[in-house]
Amino acid sequence: MKYKIDWFNLATTYLFFGFVYSGIIWVIWNFLFAPFYDLNFSFLQILGGYTISRILFGNSNTNYVSNIYSPKAPDLNKIDDYLKEFQNQLDKEAKEIEDQYTDLDKKD
C-alpha cells in the first residue's frame, strides 16, 4: 500500500511551525527566564535546539506535523483499508502460531 507524500505541504508545515515555535520559545526564554539565569540565547540557537529535539523526539514516522494544521480531511476509506489489512495480517499470524501449538500437542 503506497501513499502519496505531499512534499511541499510537509516542508512548509515543518518550516513554518518550526520558525513560529522557535520564536515563541525564544521570546519566552529571553524575556522571562534569562534575567533569572543570566543566560541569553539567539533565535538561531533556539531554532537549532528545536529542530534537534523534533528530529530526536518528534513523530517522524508520519508525513505531517499534526492533523490540526492540515486543511484536508483524512481519507477514512484508506484508514479503514489499512486497519482491515493489519487485522488480516494479525489473524494470519495468530493462525500460524495456533497451528504450531496444535502440532506440538499432537507430538505429545
MMTF fields as JSON, N, C-alpha, C and O atoms, coordinates in Angstrom:
{
  "mmtfVersion": "1.0.0",
  "mmtfProducer": "UNKNOWN",
  "numBonds": 431,
  "numAtoms": 432,
  "numGroups": 108,
  "numChains": 1,
  "numModels": 1,
  "chainsPerModel": [1],
  "groupsPerChain": [108],
  "chainIdList": ["A"],
  "bondAtomList": [4, 2, 8, 6, 12, 10, 16, 14, 20, 18, 24, 22, 28, 26, 32, 30, 36, 34, 40, 38, 44, 42, 48, 46, 52, 50, 56, 54, 60, 58, 64, 62, 68, 66, 72, 70, 76, 74, 80, 78, 84, 82, 88, 86, 92, 90, 96, 94, 100, 98, 104, 102, 108, 106, 112, 110, 116, 114, 120, 118, 124, 122, 128, 126, 132, 130, 136, 134, 140, 138, 144, 142, 148, 146, 152, 150, 156, 154, 160, 158, 164, 162, 168, 166, 172, 170, 176, 174, 180, 178, 184, 182, 188, 186, 192, 190, 196, 194, 200, 198, 204, 202, 208, 206, 212, 210, 216, 214, 220, 218, 224, 222, 228, 226, 232, 230, 236, 234, 240, 238, 244, 242, 248, 246, 252, 250, 256, 254, 260, 258, 264, 262, 268, 266, 272, 270, 276, 274, 280, 278, 284, 282, 288, 286, 292, 290, 296, 294, 300, 298, 304, 302, 308, 306, 312, 310, 316, 314, 320, 318, 324, 322, 328, 326, 332, 330, 336, 334, 340, 338, 344, 342, 348, 346, 352, 350, 356, 354, 360, 358, 364, 362, 368, 366, 372, 370, 376, 374, 380, 378, 384, 382, 388, 386, 392, 390, 396, 394, 400, 398, 404, 402, 408, 406, 412, 410, 416, 414, 420, 418, 424, 422, 428, 426],
  "bondOrderList": [1, 1, 1, 1, 1, 1, 1, 1, 1, 1, 1, 1, 1, 1, 1, 1, 1, 1, 1, 1, 1, 1, 1, 1, 1, 1, 1, 1, 1, 1, 1, 1, 1, 1, 1, 1, 1, 1, 1, 1, 1, 1, 1, 1, 1, 1, 1, 1, 1, 1, 1, 1, 1, 1, 1, 1, 1, 1, 1, 1, 1, 1, 1, 1, 1, 1, 1, 1, 1, 1, 1, 1, 1, 1, 1, 1, 1, 1, 1, 1, 1, 1, 1, 1, 1, 1, 1, 1, 1, 1, 1, 1, 1, 1, 1, 1, 1, 1, 1, 1, 1, 1, 1, 1, 1, 1, 1],
  "groupList": [{"groupName": "MET", "atomNameList": ["N", "CA", "C", "O"], "elementList": ["N", "C", "C", "O"], "formalChargeList": [0, 0, 0, 0], "bondAtomList": [1, 0, 2, 1, 3, 2], "bondOrderList": [1, 1, 2], "singleLetterCode": "M", "chemCompType": "L-PEPTIDE LINKING"}, {"groupName": "LYS", "atomNameList": ["N", "CA", "C", "O"], "elementList": ["N", "C", "C", "O"], "formalChargeList": [0, 0, 0, 0], "bondAtomList": [1, 0, 2, 1, 3, 2], "bondOrderList": [1, 1, 2], "singleLetterCode": "K", "chemCompType": "L-PEPTIDE LINKING"}, {"groupName": "TYR", "atomNameList": ["N", "CA", "C", "O"], "elementList": ["N", "C", "C", "O"], "formalChargeList": [0, 0, 0, 0], "bondAtomList": [1, 0, 2, 1, 3, 2], "bondOrderList": [1, 1, 2], "singleLetterCode": "Y", "chemCompType": "L-PEPTIDE LINKING"}, {"groupName": "ILE", "atomNameList": ["N", "CA", "C", "O"], "elementList": ["N", "C", "C", "O"], "formalChargeList": [0, 0, 0, 0], "bondAtomList": [1, 0, 2, 1, 3, 2], "bondOrderList": [1, 1, 2], "singleLetterCode": "I", "chemCompType": "L-PEPTIDE LINKING"}, {"groupName": "ASP", "atomNameList": ["N", "CA", "C", "O"], "elementList": ["N", "C", "C", "O"], "formalChargeList": [0, 0, 0, 0], "bondAtomList": [1, 0, 2, 1, 3, 2], "bondOrderList": [1, 1, 2], "singleLetterCode": "D", "chemCompType": "L-PEPTIDE LINKING"}, {"groupName": "TRP", "atomNameList": ["N", "CA", "C", "O"], "elementList": ["N", "C", "C", "O"], "formalChargeList": [0, 0, 0, 0], "bondAtomList": [1, 0, 2, 1, 3, 2], "bondOrderList": [1, 1, 2], "singleLetterCode": "W", "chemCompType": "L-PEPTIDE LINKING"}, {"groupName": "PHE", "atomNameList": ["N", "CA", "C", "O"], "elementList": ["N", "C", "C", "O"], "formalChargeList": [0, 0, 0, 0], "bondAtomList": [1, 0, 2, 1, 3, 2], "bondOrderList": [1, 1, 2], "singleLetterCode": "F", "chemCompType": "L-PEPTIDE LINKING"}, {"groupName": "ASN", "atomNameList": ["N", "CA", "C", "O"], "elementList": ["N", "C", "C", "O"], "formalChargeList": [0, 0, 0, 0], "bondAtomList": [1, 0, 2, 1, 3, 2], "bondOrderList": [1, 1, 2], "singleLetterCode": "N", "chemCompType": "L-PEPTIDE LINKING"}, {"groupName": "LEU", "atomNameList": ["N", "CA", "C", "O"], "elementList": ["N", "C", "C", "O"], "formalChargeList": [0, 0, 0, 0], "bondAtomList": [1, 0, 2, 1, 3, 2], "bondOrderList": [1, 1, 2], "singleLetterCode": "L", "chemCompType": "L-PEPTIDE LINKING"}, {"groupName": "ALA", "atomNameList": ["N", "CA", "C", "O"], "elementList": ["N", "C", "C", "O"], "formalChargeList": [0, 0, 0, 0], "bondAtomList": [1, 0, 2, 1, 3, 2], "bondOrderList": [1, 1, 2], "singleLetterCode": "A", "chemCompType": "L-PEPTIDE LINKING"}, {"groupName": "THR", "atomNameList": ["N", "CA", "C", "O"], "elementList": ["N", "C", "C", "O"], "formalChargeList": [0, 0, 0, 0], "bondAtomList": [1, 0, 2, 1, 3, 2], "bondOrderList": [1, 1, 2], "singleLetterCode": "T", "chemCompType": "L-PEPTIDE LINKING"}, {"groupName": "GLY", "atomNameList": ["N", "CA", "C", "O"], "elementList": ["N", "C", "C", "O"], "formalChargeList": [0, 0, 0, 0], "bondAtomList": [1, 0, 2, 1, 3, 2], "bondOrderList": [1, 1, 2], "singleLetterCode": "G", "chemCompType": "PEPTIDE LINKING"}, {"groupName": "VAL", "atomNameList": ["N", "CA", "C", "O"], "elementList": ["N", "C", "C", "O"], "formalChargeList": [0, 0, 0, 0], "bondAtomList": [1, 0, 2, 1, 3, 2], "bondOrderList": [1, 1, 2], "singleLetterCode": "V", "chemCompType": "L-PEPTIDE LINKING"}, {"groupName": "SER", "atomNameList": ["N", "CA", "C", "O"], "elementList": ["N", "C", "C", "O"], "formalChargeList": [0, 0, 0, 0], "bondAtomList": [1, 0, 2, 1, 3, 2], "bondOrderList": [1, 1, 2], "singleLetterCode": "S", "chemCompType": "L-PEPTIDE LINKING"}, {"groupName": "PRO", "atomNameList": ["N", "CA", "C", "O"], "elementList": ["N", "C", "C", "O"], "formalChargeList": [0, 0, 0, 0], "bondAtomList": [1, 0, 2, 1, 3, 2], "bondOrderList": [1, 1, 2], "singleLetterCode": "P", "chemCompType": "L-PEPTIDE LINKING"}, {"groupName": "GLN", "atomNameList": ["N", "CA", "C", "O"], "elementList": ["N", "C", "C", "O"], "formalChargeList": [0, 0, 0, 0], "bondAtomList": [1, 0, 2, 1, 3, 2], "bondOrderList": [1, 1, 2], "singleLetterCode": "Q", "chemCompType": "L-PEPTIDE LINKING"}, {"groupName": "ARG", "atomNameList": ["N", "CA", "C", "O"], "elementList": ["N", "C", "C", "O"], "formalChargeList": [0, 0, 0, 0], "bondAtomList": [1, 0, 2, 1, 3, 2], "bondOrderList": [1, 1, 2], "singleLetterCode": "R", "chemCompType": "L-PEPTIDE LINKING"}, {"groupName": "GLU", "atomNameList": ["N", "CA", "C", "O"], "elementList": ["N", "C", "C", "O"], "formalChargeList": [0, 0, 0, 0], "bondAtomList": [1, 0, 2, 1, 3, 2], "bondOrderList": [1, 1, 2], "singleLetterCode": "E", "chemCompType": "L-PEPTIDE LINKING"}],
  "groupTypeList": [0, 1, 2, 1, 3, 4, 5, 6, 7, 8, 9, 10, 10, 2, 8, 6, 6, 11, 6, 12, 2, 13, 11, 3, 3, 5, 12, 3, 5, 7, 6, 8, 6, 9, 14, 6, 2, 4, 8, 7, 6, 13, 6, 8, 15, 3, 8, 11, 11, 2, 10, 3, 13, 16, 3, 8, 6, 11, 7, 13, 7, 10, 7, 2, 12, 13, 7, 3, 2, 13, 14, 1, 9, 14, 4, 8, 7, 1, 3, 4, 4, 2, 8, 1, 17, 6, 15, 7, 15, 8, 4, 1, 17, 9, 1, 17, 3, 17, 4, 15, 2, 10, 4, 8, 4, 1, 1, 4],
  "groupIdList": [1, 2, 3, 4, 5, 6, 7, 8, 9, 10, 11, 12, 13, 14, 15, 16, 17, 18, 19, 20, 21, 22, 23, 24, 25, 26, 27, 28, 29, 30, 31, 32, 33, 34, 35, 36, 37, 38, 39, 40, 41, 42, 43, 44, 45, 46, 47, 48, 49, 50, 51, 52, 53, 54, 55, 56, 57, 58, 59, 60, 61, 62, 63, 64, 65, 66, 67, 68, 69, 70, 71, 72, 73, 74, 75, 76, 77, 78, 79, 80, 81, 82, 83, 84, 85, 86, 87, 88, 89, 90, 91, 92, 93, 94, 95, 96, 97, 98, 99, 100, 101, 102, 103, 104, 105, 106, 107, 108],
  "secStructList": [7, 7, 7, 7, 7, 7, 2, 2, 2, 2, 2, 2, 2, 2, 2, 2, 2, 2, 2, 2, 2, 2, 2, 2, 2, 2, 2, 2, 0, 0, 0, 0, 0, 2, 2, 2, 2, 6, 7, 7, 7, 7, 2, 2, 2, 2, 2, 2, 2, 2, 2, 2, 2, 2, 2, 2, 2, 1, 7, 6, 6, 1, 1, 1, 1, 7, 4, 4, 4, 7, 7, 1, 7, 7, 7, 2, 2, 2, 2, 2, 2, 2, 2, 2, 2, 2, 2, 2, 2, 2, 2, 2, 2, 2, 2, 2, 2, 2, 2, 2, 2, 2, 2, 2, 2, 2, 2, 7],
  "xCoordList": [0.845, 0.0, 0.899, 1.625, 0.846, 1.687, 0.853, -0.263, 1.42, 0.758, 1.553, 2.784, 0.844, 1.494, 1.823, 0.962, 3.061, 3.507, 3.498, 4.076, 2.848, 2.819, 4.032, 3.976, 5.124, 6.399, 6.325, 6.911, 5.618, 5.519, 4.791, 5.226, 3.692, 2.931, 3.769, 3.762, 4.48, 5.326, 6.421, 6.621, 7.128, 8.235, 7.731, 8.322, 6.656, 6.169, 5.624, 5.775, 4.994, 4.47, 5.599, 5.556, 6.62, 7.749, 8.488, 8.829, 8.738, 9.475, 8.666, 9.173, 7.412, 6.605, 6.453, 6.73, 6.012, 5.797, 7.109, 7.157, 8.165, 9.477, 9.913, 10.388, 9.751, 10.108, 9.178, 9.626, 7.886, 6.934, 7.195, 7.283, 7.318, 7.549, 8.897, 9.017, 9.907, 11.219, 11.13, 11.739, 10.374, 10.195, 9.5, 9.876, 8.492, 7.775, 8.704, 8.738, 9.453, 10.396, 11.453, 11.806, 11.954, 12.987, 12.474, 13.164, 11.264, 10.689, 10.474, 10.819, 9.904, 9.646, 10.942, 11.032, 11.946, 13.197, 13.885, 14.214, 14.102, 14.91, 14.237, 14.922, 12.918, 12.265, 11.712, 11.406, 11.58, 11.068, 12.122, 12.204, 12.926, 13.844, 15.291, 16.033, 15.704, 17.096, 17.536, 18.669, 16.707, 17.163, 17.458, 18.316, 16.77, 16.998, 18.251, 18.968, 18.514, 19.646, 20.856, 21.915, 20.725, 21.795, 22.346, 23.559, 21.43, 21.813, 20.879, 19.695, 21.429, 20.641, 20.965, 22.113, 19.943, 20.12, 19.678, 18.753, 20.351, 19.916, 18.782, 18.546, 18.081, 16.981, 17.491, 16.823, 18.664, 19.193, 19.565, 19.42, 20.034, 20.324, 19.035, 18.998, 18.0, 16.71, 16.155, 15.632, 16.263, 15.792, 16.543, 15.937, 17.848, 18.639, 18.247, 18.1, 18.077, 17.661, 16.286, 16.057, 15.372, 14.026, 14.073, 13.394, 14.875, 14.989, 15.575, 15.082, 16.62, 17.23, 16.235, 16.135, 15.503, 14.528, 13.398, 12.884, 12.992, 11.967, 12.479, 11.744, 13.749, 14.323, 14.451, 14.121, 14.929, 15.159, 13.875, 13.719, 12.952, 11.789, 10.467, 9.425, 10.482, 9.243, 8.674, 9.321, 7.481, 6.817, 7.291, 6.711, 8.346, 8.978, 8.469, 8.929, 7.537, 7.057, 5.78, 5.133, 5.409, 4.245, 4.673, 5.771, 3.816, 4.161, 3.436, 3.145, 3.145, 2.521, 2.901, 3.267, 2.813, 3.118, 1.946, 2.124, 0.776, -0.415, -1.624, -1.588, -2.692, -3.907, -4.534, -5.349, -4.162, -4.719, -4.375, -5.186, -3.18, -2.72, -3.115, -2.956, -3.62, -3.936, -5.352, -6.302, -5.506, -6.845, -7.63, -8.85, -6.928, -7.595, -8.141, -7.479, -9.346, -9.908, -9.234, -8.908, -9.021, -8.386, -9.305, -10.528, -8.701, -9.456, -9.805, -8.958, -11.052, -11.474, -11.436, -11.242, -11.619, -11.535, -10.127, -9.951, -9.117, -7.727, -7.432, -6.782, -7.911, -7.68, -8.368, -7.79, -9.599, -10.335, -9.641, -9.52, -9.181, -8.46, -7.187, -6.865, -6.473, -5.236, -5.537, -4.835, -6.575, -6.921, -7.362, -7.012, -8.124, -8.55, -7.35, -7.248, -6.443, -5.237, -4.385, -3.858, -4.26, -3.495, -4.164, -3.48, -5.486, -6.212, -6.063, -5.885, -6.132, -5.94, -4.543, -4.376, -3.546, -2.167, -2.06, -1.431, -2.668, -2.638, -3.356, -2.893, -4.501, -5.232, -4.422, -4.422, -3.73, -2.903, -1.766, -1.5, -1.1, -0.017, -0.541, 0.118, -1.711, -2.291, -2.632, -2.436, -3.138, -3.453, -2.195, -2.194, -1.107, 0.157, 0.663, 1.11, 0.588, 1.04, 0.143, 0.632, -1.163, -2.092, -1.809, -1.854, -1.514, -1.176, 0.102, 0.201, 1.085, 2.326, 2.048, 2.619, 1.182, 0.877, 0.058, 0.226, -0.832, -1.583, -0.656, -0.853, 0.363, 1.355, 2.136, 2.434, 2.463, 3.175, 2.312, 2.819, 1.018, 0.112, -0.009, -0.149, 0.043, -0.046, 1.188, 1.09, 2.356, 3.588, 3.598, 4.251, 2.881, 2.865, 2.052, 1.91],
  "yCoordList": [-1.164, 0.0, 1.238, 1.484, 2.004, 3.188, 4.436, 4.546, 5.373, 6.648, 7.742, 7.728, 8.685, 9.82, 10.861, 11.252, 11.295, 12.279, 13.655, 13.852, 14.587, 15.968, 16.687, 17.257, 16.65, 17.187, 18.685, 19.155, 19.449, 20.891, 21.192, 22.037, 20.5, 20.695, 20.289, 20.97, 19.185, 18.719, 19.733, 20.08, 20.204, 21.148, 22.473, 23.016, 22.992, 24.287, 24.179, 25.104, 23.059, 22.885, 22.826, 23.507, 22.012, 21.919, 23.248, 23.684, 23.896, 25.162, 26.247, 26.931, 26.405, 27.472, 27.31, 28.235, 26.131, 25.94, 25.835, 26.151, 25.399, 25.405, 26.817, 27.07, 27.744, 29.135, 29.771, 30.521, 29.47, 30.051, 29.543, 30.333, 28.233, 27.668, 28.109, 28.392, 28.167, 28.642, 30.092, 30.464, 30.9, 32.291, 32.402, 33.223, 31.578, 31.592, 31.172, 31.807, 30.105, 29.638, 30.712, 30.962, 31.343, 32.368, 33.551, 34.031, 34.014, 35.147, 34.778, 35.545, 33.603, 33.188, 33.073, 33.547, 32.445, 32.263, 33.604, 33.913, 34.397, 35.606, 36.695, 37.52, 36.714, 37.787, 37.354, 38.194, 36.042, 35.586, 34.882, 35.121, 34.021, 33.203, 33.687, 33.454, 34.351, 34.782, 35.719, 35.59, 36.649, 37.503, 36.714, 37.116, 35.611, 34.823, 33.967, 33.782, 33.441, 32.529, 33.2, 32.581, 34.448, 35.2, 34.428, 34.305, 33.91, 33.109, 33.453, 33.115, 34.129, 34.516, 33.609, 33.204, 33.292, 32.503, 33.32, 34.127, 33.107, 33.751, 32.936, 31.791, 33.541, 32.843, 31.601, 30.567, 31.683, 30.533, 29.389, 28.222, 29.696, 28.642, 27.935, 26.71, 28.708, 28.117, 27.297, 26.203, 27.815, 27.088, 25.768, 24.738, 25.794, 24.566, 23.574, 22.383, 24.051, 23.164, 22.573, 21.39, 23.396, 22.908, 21.864, 20.84, 22.123, 21.178, 19.854, 18.789, 19.919, 18.686, 17.914, 16.692, 18.616, 17.916, 17.322, 16.257, 17.996, 17.433, 16.175, 15.2, 16.201, 15.031, 13.872, 12.733, 14.16, 13.091, 12.574, 11.365, 13.461, 13.059, 13.264, 12.869, 13.869, 14.139, 12.888, 11.84, 13.005, 11.902, 11.879, 12.537, 11.12, 11.162, 10.088, 10.026, 9.24, 8.204, 8.615, 7.774, 9.856, 10.348, 11.427, 11.973, 11.729, 12.749, 14.055, 14.811, 14.325, 15.583, 15.881, 14.981, 17.138, 17.505, 17.121, 16.463, 17.524, 17.186, 17.423, 18.257, 16.69, 16.891, 18.252, 18.716, 18.9, 20.212, 21.209, 22.074, 21.095, 22.067, 21.7, 22.517, 20.504, 20.06, 20.486, 20.162, 21.207, 21.609, 20.457, 20.54, 19.378, 18.253, 17.295, 17.009, 16.807, 15.795, 14.46, 14.178, 13.64, 12.348, 11.454, 11.51, 10.633, 9.709, 8.487, 7.631, 8.421, 7.348, 5.986, 4.975, 5.94, 4.658, 4.092, 2.886, 4.952, 4.499, 3.981, 2.95, 4.699, 4.286, 2.953, 2.068, 2.805, 1.561, 0.402, -0.688, 0.638, -0.409, -0.815, -1.999, 0.167, -0.124, -0.956, -1.927, -0.585, -1.336, -2.756, -3.691, -2.937, -4.278, -5.121, -6.295, -4.51, -5.229, -5.628, -6.739, -4.729, -5.0, -6.11, -6.995, -6.071, -7.112, -8.463, -9.477, -8.496, -9.748, -10.318, -11.526, -9.439, -9.878, -10.457, -11.497, -9.794, -10.307, -11.648, -12.553, -11.771, -13.033, -14.161, -15.287, -13.847, -14.855, -15.314, -16.511, -14.363, -14.71, -15.498, -16.43, -15.138, -15.867, -17.294, -18.222, -17.48, -18.827, -19.664, -20.847, -19.052, -19.777, -20.234, -21.37, -19.355, -19.704, -20.785, -21.709, -20.68, -21.693, -23.046, -24.074, -23.051, -24.308, -24.918, -26.138, -24.077, -24.59, -25.267, -26.319, -24.68, -25.275, -26.554, -27.49, -26.602, -27.845, -28.946, -30.111, -28.6, -29.589, -30.111, -31.302, -29.229, -29.65, -30.553, -31.494, -30.278, -31.108, -32.504, -33.482, -32.606, -33.904, -34.765, -35.988, -34.109, -34.849, -35.455, -36.473, -34.839, -35.341, -36.536, -37.112],
  "zCoordList": [0.0, 0.0, 0.0, 0.963, -1.071, -1.181, -0.999, -1.507, -0.263, -0.034, -0.718, -0.71, -1.309, -1.943, -0.871, -0.082, -0.857, 0.126, -0.525, -1.594, 0.119, -0.36, 0.214, 1.303, -0.533, -0.032, 0.243, 1.218, -0.596, -0.381, 0.924, 1.707, 1.151, 2.381, 3.596, 4.622, 3.469, 4.559, 4.89, 6.054, 3.86, 4.079, 4.639, 5.572, 4.083, 4.561, 5.975, 6.772, 6.291, 7.646, 8.65, 9.674, 8.368, 9.293, 9.4, 10.499, 8.254, 8.293, 8.99, 9.88, 8.587, 9.16, 10.669, 11.434, 11.088, 12.518, 13.284, 14.473, 12.622, 13.266, 13.613, 14.72, 12.666, 12.931, 13.962, 14.83, 13.865, 14.81, 16.225, 17.165, 16.375, 17.712, 18.27, 19.462, 17.413, 17.876, 18.346, 19.348, 17.622, 18.032, 19.374, 20.21, 19.578, 20.863, 21.995, 23.05, 21.772, 22.802, 23.074, 24.226, 22.012, 22.154, 22.983, 23.882, 22.674, 23.408, 24.873, 25.772, 25.104, 26.483, 27.262, 28.394, 26.664, 27.398, 27.664, 28.809, 26.617, 26.771, 27.593, 28.197, 27.626, 28.367, 29.715, 30.56, 29.922, 31.211, 32.064, 33.269, 31.449, 32.231, 32.198, 33.151, 31.13, 31.008, 32.133, 32.598, 32.593, 33.71, 34.984, 35.769, 35.201, 36.41, 36.307, 37.291, 35.106, 34.922, 34.295, 34.191, 33.877, 33.225, 32.021, 31.849, 31.188, 30.035, 28.878, 28.898, 27.871, 26.704, 25.525, 25.34, 24.726, 23.515, 22.321, 22.419, 21.17, 19.937, 19.33, 19.718, 18.369, 17.712, 16.991, 17.003, 16.363, 15.636, 16.581, 16.214, 17.771, 18.743, 19.161, 19.277, 19.381, 19.75, 18.588, 18.799, 17.358, 16.18, 16.033, 15.737, 16.236, 16.161, 17.232, 16.956, 18.447, 19.537, 19.287, 19.538, 18.792, 18.485, 17.376, 17.452, 16.345, 15.232, 15.694, 15.323, 16.496, 17.011, 17.871, 17.759, 18.725, 19.567, 18.732, 19.074, 17.626, 16.744, 16.058, 15.905, 15.644, 14.981, 15.965, 15.634, 17.172, 18.144, 18.762, 18.933, 19.102, 19.877, 19.164, 19.685, 17.988, 17.273, 16.635, 16.606, 16.135, 15.47, 14.025, 13.161, 13.771, 12.459, 11.512, 10.373, 11.934, 11.027, 10.309, 9.684, 10.381, 9.658, 8.683, 8.792, 7.741, 6.752, 7.028, 6.101, 8.284, 8.659, 10.098, 10.855, 10.466, 11.846, 12.732, 13.757, 12.345, 13.105, 12.222, 11.317, 12.484, 11.7, 11.954, 11.157, 13.06, 13.37, 12.267, 11.938, 11.696, 10.72, 9.297, 8.39, 9.082, 7.734, 7.359, 8.072, 6.253, 5.841, 5.22, 5.079, 4.847, 4.208, 5.261, 6.258, 5.031, 5.917, 5.619, 4.466, 6.64, 6.378, 5.549, 5.68, 4.698, 3.864, 4.708, 4.964, 5.133, 6.025, 5.357, 6.032, 4.041, 3.337, 3.389, 3.565, 3.237, 3.337, 4.735, 4.903, 5.727, 7.11, 7.371, 8.002, 6.888, 7.072, 6.36, 6.918, 5.12, 4.386, 5.118, 5.211, 5.631, 6.365, 7.606, 7.887, 8.349, 9.564, 9.228, 9.948, 8.151, 7.742, 7.324, 7.682, 6.562, 6.139, 7.35, 7.41, 8.288, 9.507, 10.319, 10.834, 10.437, 11.172, 10.487, 11.162, 9.157, 8.427, 8.664, 8.833, 8.673, 8.939, 10.347, 10.544, 11.324, 12.701, 12.81, 13.504, 12.115, 12.139, 11.515, 12.011, 10.422, 9.757, 10.677, 10.79, 11.33, 12.25, 13.447, 13.908, 13.951, 15.081, 14.677, 15.462, 13.465, 12.991, 12.846, 13.186, 12.337, 12.213, 13.582, 13.739, 14.552, 15.908, 16.497, 17.147, 16.276, 16.771, 16.134, 16.81, 14.823, 14.14, 14.703, 14.83, 15.043, 15.628, 16.964, 17.252, 17.783, 19.081, 18.936, 19.718, 17.935, 17.74, 17.255, 17.602, 16.449, 16.018, 17.227, 17.307, 18.156, 19.366, 20.236, 20.847, 20.299, 21.085, 20.487, 21.222, 19.158, 18.501, 18.8, 18.903, 18.94, 19.207, 20.602, 20.833, 21.528, 22.917, 23.0, 24.079]
}
